[in-house]
Amino acid sequence: MSELNAQRGYVDSSFGQVHYRDASPASGAPDRTAVVCFHQSPMSGMQYQPFQDELARDRRVICPDTPGFGGSDTPPGPVTIADYANAMAQALVGLGFGEDGLGPVDVFGGHTGSVIGTELAVLRPDLVRSIAYPSVALFSDEQKKIMLERFGGPPGYFTDPDFVANSYKQTVLDGRPEINPERRLALFAERLRSGMQASYAPDAVMAYDAESRLQKLSQPALILVLDDMLAENSRRAGTLIPNVTVVEMAHIQHGIAWDVHAAEIAIAVRDFYDSL
């Protein structure tokens, strides 16, 4: 988009380099708090690109790739959500944010990104002014067991000869028609980039005590309840966070949220951030 200054970069963390996409108004960054978006897995910051472009019309928006995903370096072994959050804190400090620099950021994150954002906000309140969730990965013990059976463990690249073909068919050939084929292909390629480490994030999410950490949030929070597998989980999260606004947006399906409804979601989160 010509009205945006968009670029990519790398910044150091304890897991090596973190790749990020950075967008802001071409006319210059206004006096607004920058937004950092944490993606779901297995994906990368590219997931949010249409939303990033919309939100960056009047502020800086950074979409980093979680370590092990997208263009970021891979951790040497399984990690925790706290490990991911600490790596992102190091990346933000490396980009100049914090009390001795550009100040805190506003966070946006769904699915895996929701718990990384939560943990970052709890561990480093100096780096996080507020947090907005398009969904919250808050699971009961029974749900965690089901999710681990469905998504946990190493992906089937070397055990299932149909693994890649099935993923391609689901994502590209049978993907949502509202998303153009080139974009579906690009998202499919991003899914593959995490390789055998794709399970690190879902395993970390299922080991994370989201309930107790959500209760420790001191920052204002916004929950957007989309038409999503985490809709009820997100509503329950809204009963735990001390200072929270819950907005029902069930007319928006999560699978097309960032491509079809980017402008509408950007308006909702922009209003929240600007009200603080």
C-alpha positions as CSV (number, residue, x, y, z in Angstrom):
1,M,0.0,0.0,0.0
2,S,1.6,3.2,-1.2
3,E,0.4,5.2,1.9
4,L,2.3,2.9,4.1
5,N,6.0,2.6,4.9
6,A,6.4,-1.2,5.1
7,Q,9.6,-3.1,5.6
8,R,11.0,-6.3,7.2
9,G,13.8,-6.8,9.6
10,Y,15.5,-9.0,12.2
11,V,16.2,-8.4,15.8
12,D,18.1,-10.6,18.3
13,S,16.6,-12.8,21.0
14,S,17.8,-15.7,23.2
15,F,16.7,-18.1,20.4
16,G,18.6,-16.2,17.7
17,Q,17.1,-13.7,15.3
18,V,13.4,-12.8,15.3
19,H,12.0,-11.8,11.9
20,Y,9.3,-9.1,11.9
21,R,7.1,-7.1,9.5
22,D,6.9,-3.4,10.3
23,A,4.4,-1.0,8.9
24,S,3.5,2.6,9.6
25,P,2.0,5.6,7.8
26,A,4.2,6.9,4.9
27,S,3.7,10.4,6.2
28,G,5.5,9.5,9.4
29,A,4.7,7.7,12.6
30,P,2.1,9.6,14.6
31,D,2.1,10.1,18.4
32,R,0.3,6.8,19.1
33,T,1.5,3.7,20.9
34,A,2.9,1.1,18.5
35,V,1.0,-2.2,18.2
36,V,2.7,-5.6,18.3
37,C,0.7,-8.6,16.9
38,F,1.4,-12.2,18.0
39,H,0.2,-14.9,15.5
40,Q,-1.3,-18.3,16.0
41,S,0.6,-21.5,15.1
42,P,1.7,-23.0,12.8
43,M,1.8,-19.6,11.1
44,S,3.7,-16.4,11.1
45,G,3.2,-12.7,11.3
46,M,2.2,-12.9,7.6
47,Q,-1.2,-14.1,8.9
48,Y,-2.1,-10.6,9.9
49,Q,-0.8,-8.7,6.9
50,P,-4.2,-7.3,5.6
51,F,-5.1,-6.4,9.2
52,Q,-1.6,-4.9,9.8
53,D,-2.1,-2.7,6.7
54,E,-5.4,-1.4,7.9
55,L,-4.3,-0.7,11.4
56,A,-1.0,0.9,10.3
57,R,-2.8,3.8,8.6
58,D,-2.4,5.8,11.8
59,R,0.2,4.0,13.9
60,R,3.2,1.7,13.8
61,V,2.3,-2.0,13.7
62,I,4.9,-4.8,14.1
63,C,4.1,-8.4,13.4
64,P,7.0,-10.7,14.6
65,D,7.3,-14.4,13.8
66,T,7.4,-16.5,16.9
67,P,10.7,-18.3,17.3
68,G,10.6,-21.5,15.2
69,F,8.0,-20.1,12.8
70,G,8.1,-17.9,9.7
71,G,11.5,-16.4,9.2
72,S,12.6,-16.5,12.9
73,D,15.3,-18.8,14.2
74,T,14.2,-22.1,15.8
75,P,14.7,-22.9,19.5
76,P,17.1,-25.8,20.1
77,G,14.3,-27.9,21.8
78,P,10.8,-27.7,23.2
79,V,10.0,-24.4,25.0
80,T,7.4,-22.9,27.3
81,I,5.1,-19.9,26.8
82,A,7.3,-18.0,29.2
83,D,10.3,-18.8,27.0
84,Y,8.5,-17.4,24.0
85,A,7.4,-14.3,25.9
86,N,10.9,-13.6,27.2
87,A,12.3,-13.9,23.6
88,M,9.6,-11.4,22.4
89,A,10.5,-9.1,25.3
90,Q,14.2,-9.2,24.2
91,A,13.1,-8.5,20.6
92,L,11.0,-5.5,21.7
93,V,13.8,-4.0,23.8
94,G,16.1,-4.6,20.8
95,L,13.7,-2.5,18.7
96,G,14.0,0.3,21.2
97,F,10.8,-0.2,23.3
98,G,10.7,0.0,27.1
99,E,11.0,2.6,29.8
100,D,14.4,3.8,28.6
101,G,13.3,4.1,24.9
102,L,10.0,4.3,23.0
103,G,7.9,3.2,25.9
104,P,5.5,0.3,26.0
105,V,3.4,-1.2,23.2
106,D,-0.1,-2.3,22.7
107,V,-0.4,-6.0,22.1
108,F,-2.8,-7.9,19.8
109,G,-2.8,-11.7,19.8
110,G,-5.0,-14.7,19.1
111,H,-4.8,-18.4,19.7
112,T,-1.1,-19.1,20.5
113,G,-0.5,-15.4,20.3
114,S,-3.0,-14.7,23.0
115,V,-1.0,-16.6,25.7
116,I,2.3,-15.3,24.5
117,G,0.8,-11.8,24.8
118,T,-0.6,-12.6,28.2
119,E,2.6,-13.9,29.6
120,L,4.6,-10.9,28.2
121,A,2.1,-8.5,29.8
122,V,2.4,-10.3,33.2
123,L,6.2,-10.7,33.1
124,R,7.0,-7.3,31.6
125,P,4.3,-4.7,32.4
126,D,6.8,-2.0,31.5
127,L,6.6,-3.2,27.9
128,V,2.9,-3.7,27.5
129,R,0.3,-0.8,27.9
130,S,-2.7,-2.9,26.9
131,I,-3.7,-6.1,25.2
132,A,-6.5,-7.0,22.7
133,Y,-7.5,-10.5,21.9
134,P,-9.4,-11.7,18.8
135,S,-9.6,-15.1,20.7
136,V,-8.1,-16.5,23.9
137,A,-6.5,-19.9,24.2
138,L,-8.0,-20.7,27.7
139,F,-8.6,-24.5,28.0
140,S,-9.9,-26.7,30.7
141,D,-7.9,-29.9,31.6
142,E,-10.3,-32.0,29.5
143,Q,-10.0,-29.6,26.6
144,K,-6.2,-29.7,26.8
145,K,-6.3,-33.5,26.6
146,I,-8.4,-33.4,23.5
147,M,-6.3,-30.6,21.9
148,L,-3.1,-32.5,22.5
149,E,-4.5,-35.6,20.9
150,R,-5.5,-33.5,17.9
151,F,-2.6,-31.0,17.5
152,G,0.2,-32.2,19.8
153,G,3.3,-34.1,19.0
154,P,5.5,-34.0,15.9
155,P,3.8,-33.4,12.6
156,G,3.5,-36.3,10.1
157,Y,6.1,-35.2,7.5
158,F,8.0,-38.5,7.9
159,T,5.2,-40.8,9.0
160,D,2.2,-39.9,6.9
161,P,2.7,-39.8,3.1
162,D,-0.5,-37.9,2.7
163,F,0.3,-35.2,5.3
164,V,1.5,-32.5,3.0
165,A,-1.0,-33.3,0.3
166,N,-3.9,-33.2,2.8
167,S,-2.7,-29.9,4.2
168,Y,-2.4,-28.4,0.6
169,K,-5.9,-29.6,-0.3
170,Q,-7.4,-28.2,2.9
171,T,-5.6,-24.8,2.7
172,V,-5.2,-24.1,-1.0
173,L,-7.6,-26.2,-3.1
174,D,-10.5,-26.3,-0.7
175,G,-9.6,-23.1,1.1
176,R,-12.0,-20.3,1.7
177,P,-13.1,-18.8,-1.6
178,E,-13.2,-15.3,0.0
179,I,-9.3,-15.5,0.1
180,N,-7.6,-15.4,-3.3
181,P,-5.6,-18.4,-4.4
182,E,-2.3,-16.7,-4.3
183,R,-2.8,-15.7,-0.7
184,R,-4.0,-19.2,0.2
185,L,-0.8,-20.6,-1.4
186,A,1.4,-18.2,0.6
187,L,-0.3,-19.1,3.9
188,F,0.2,-22.8,3.1
189,A,3.9,-22.2,2.5
190,E,4.2,-20.4,5.8
191,R,2.6,-23.4,7.6
192,L,5.3,-25.7,6.2
193,R,8.2,-23.5,7.3
194,S,8.1,-24.5,10.9
195,G,8.8,-28.1,9.9
196,M,9.1,-30.7,12.7
197,Q,9.2,-27.9,15.3
198,A,5.5,-27.0,14.5
199,S,4.4,-28.9,17.7
200,Y,6.5,-26.7,20.0
201,A,3.9,-24.0,20.2
202,P,0.7,-26.1,20.7
203,D,2.5,-28.2,23.3
204,A,3.6,-25.1,25.1
205,V,0.0,-23.7,25.0
206,M,-1.4,-26.9,26.6
207,A,1.2,-26.8,29.4
208,Y,0.4,-23.1,30.2
209,D,-1.7,-22.1,33.1
210,A,-3.7,-19.4,31.2
211,E,-6.4,-19.1,33.9
212,S,-4.1,-17.9,36.7
213,R,-2.0,-15.7,34.4
214,L,-5.1,-14.0,32.9
215,Q,-6.1,-13.1,36.5
216,K,-2.8,-11.4,37.0
217,L,-3.2,-9.0,34.1
218,S,-2.9,-5.4,35.3
219,Q,-3.4,-3.8,31.9
220,P,-6.7,-2.9,30.2
221,A,-7.8,-5.7,27.9
222,L,-10.2,-6.1,25.0
223,I,-11.7,-9.5,23.9
224,L,-13.3,-9.8,20.5
225,V,-15.5,-12.9,20.4
226,L,-15.4,-14.1,16.8
227,D,-17.1,-17.2,15.2
228,D,-14.3,-19.4,16.3
229,M,-13.5,-22.6,18.0
230,L,-12.4,-20.5,21.0
231,A,-15.5,-18.4,21.2
232,E,-16.7,-19.9,24.5
233,N,-13.2,-20.0,25.9
234,S,-12.8,-16.3,25.1
235,R,-16.1,-15.5,26.9
236,R,-14.8,-17.4,29.9
237,A,-11.5,-15.4,29.8
238,G,-13.6,-12.3,30.0
239,T,-14.7,-13.4,33.5
240,L,-11.1,-13.7,34.7
241,I,-9.4,-10.5,33.5
242,P,-9.7,-7.7,36.1
243,N,-10.0,-4.8,33.6
244,V,-11.7,-6.2,30.4
245,T,-14.1,-5.2,27.7
246,V,-15.8,-8.0,25.8
247,V,-17.2,-7.3,22.3
248,E,-19.3,-9.9,20.5
249,M,-18.4,-10.1,16.8
250,A,-19.8,-13.6,16.0
251,H,-20.7,-12.5,12.5
252,I,-17.0,-12.7,11.7
253,Q,-15.6,-16.2,11.0
254,H,-12.0,-16.6,12.3
255,G,-10.8,-18.3,9.2
256,I,-11.4,-15.2,7.0
257,A,-11.1,-12.5,9.7
258,W,-7.8,-11.0,8.7
259,D,-8.5,-11.1,4.9
260,V,-12.2,-10.2,4.7
261,H,-12.9,-8.3,7.9
262,A,-9.5,-6.6,8.4
263,A,-11.0,-3.1,8.3
264,E,-13.8,-3.8,10.7
265,I,-11.5,-5.5,13.3
266,A,-9.0,-2.6,12.9
267,I,-11.8,-0.1,13.8
268,A,-12.7,-2.0,16.9
269,V,-9.1,-2.4,18.2
270,R,-8.2,1.2,17.2
271,D,-11.1,2.5,19.2
272,F,-10.0,0.5,22.2
273,Y,-6.4,1.6,22.0
274,D,-7.3,5.2,21.5
275,S,-9.6,5.2,24.4
276,L,-6.8,4.5,26.9
